[in-house]
Amino acid sequence: MIDLRSDTVTHPTPAMRKAMSEAELGDDVFGDDPTVNALEERAAELLGKEAALFVASGTMGNLVAQLGHLGRGQETIAGASAHIVSDEQAGHAVVVGTSIRQMPERPDGTWDLAELDDAFRDPRDLHEPISGLVALENTHAHSMGQPLSLEYTRQVAEIAHAHRVPLHVDGARFFNAAIALGVSGRELAAPADSVTFCLSKGLACPIGSMVVGSRDFVARARRGRKLVGGGMRQVGVVAAAGLVALSDGPDGTIARLAEDHANARRLAEGLAQMDGLESAGGLAQPATGPLDPGRVTTNFVIFRVRRDRAAFLDALEARGILMVEYTHGTIRAVTHYGIDAAAIDRVIAASAAALLETSAVGVPART
Ligand SMILES: Cc1ncc(COP(=O)(O)O)c(C=O)c1O
């Protein structure tokens, strides 16, 4: 199968498997696992922050970051389509005890900065919650993985800090953003007070995410991790893969993300030629007409088929290709480690055949 449902489907590289089998281990809740400690130091160094914490997933990373920044009854400002708003089972409310004020988002994933400035609550008004956090998502998933620029991140941080509120970045695909923008992770993280990034997506590790920030913040997040049952023991066995991912040199998996971006663009260029397939609309844009490959700047391709979506996906699957239903009737394909240009060419050919098959049999269009 060529599995483009997500970059989470990647399997660890041979260098990761070797490192995992040889990892030195200890009990991480006691702070005794040397491999985890090395990974946390490396993540902090890469993002230019004081400390880092290894957690089980991106969702747990965002949750413990919120626990580290917020008190009960406070409010986070985040984009309306953000993962922390709609894809984390309202953990902010259930576990952290906070609300989220949702910002309208533009097709490039950004917010109007005047609207952001306006979104902070008045701390003197007894009726209102207290604004306690601003959370960006970079890359921004629903806009087809647009990377938010360093300049924009700086502007958002400046406004947040003027209101004495920290900035968290949900960087599930933070290094995709950095690579696409041509800046270092350290530069892109500089304006933020904390960043979560996933090892288990484009970086090809089997498990894990990192939360980085100040020493004090990470100490609070570490307490939060224990609260949600995320204190793991000889977890160096998986942290070892993260150390390989974040290493310099040929075994590291950050620099190679550029290949995923080129492959996503190649796929979009192929799909854009096809009759019966069109732009996703919404944040993924443009509203009508063909898919615009120029908007594919990281590893997401989001589009719409004019005929039956499920029939198209079934026809693709019958040809050995997996894509996934995405929001508002769209389809998402995500490139990643293990998918090369030849695989993309097979996907393009199979998509053309699947479109032909699903339109020839008169499958009714879904509304
Ligand atoms: C933007 C974003 N944030 C957070 C997450 C959560 O990551 P995980 O699946 O590791 O919990 C995801 C997962 O897809 C994501 O896309």
The ligand as an SDF file (V2000), in Angstrom:
LIG
                    3D

 16 16  0  0  0  0  0  0  0  0999 V2000
   -1.8010   20.2860   14.5280 C   0  0  0  0  0  0  0  0  0  0  0  0
   -1.8160   19.0650   15.3920 C   0  0  0  0  0  0  0  0  0  0  0  0
   -1.6410   19.2010   16.7120 N   0  0  0  0  0  0  0  0  0  0  0  0
   -1.6340   18.1460   17.5360 C   0  0  0  0  0  0  0  0  0  0  0  0
   -1.8040   16.8760   17.0470 C   0  0  0  0  0  0  0  0  0  0  0  0
   -1.8640   15.7250   18.0210 C   0  0  0  0  0  0  0  0  0  0  0  0
   -0.8770   14.7810   17.8640 O   0  0  0  0  0  0  0  0  0  0  0  0
   -1.0990   13.2750   18.3800 P   0  0  0  0  0  0  0  0  0  0  0  0
   -1.8530   12.5780   17.3200 O   0  0  0  0  0  0  0  0  0  0  0  0
    0.3230   12.7710   18.5250 O   0  0  0  0  0  0  0  0  0  0  0  0
   -1.8070   13.3260   19.6570 O   0  0  0  0  0  0  0  0  0  0  0  0
   -1.9950   16.6810   15.6780 C   0  0  0  0  0  0  0  0  0  0  0  0
   -2.1990   15.3130   15.1470 C   0  0  0  0  0  0  0  0  0  0  0  0
   -2.4840   15.0980   14.0150 O   0  0  0  0  0  0  0  0  0  0  0  0
   -2.0050   17.8090   14.8300 C   0  0  0  0  0  0  0  0  0  0  0  0
   -2.2010   17.6790   13.5110 O   0  0  0  0  0  0  0  0  0  0  0  0
  1  2  1  0
  2  3  1  0
  2 15  2  0
  3  4  2  0
  4  5  1  0
  5  6  1  0
  5 12  2  0
  6  7  1  0
  7  8  1  0
  8  9  2  0
  8 10  1  0
  8 11  1  0
 12 13  1  0
 12 15  1  0
 13 14  2  0
 15 16  1  0
M  END
$$$$
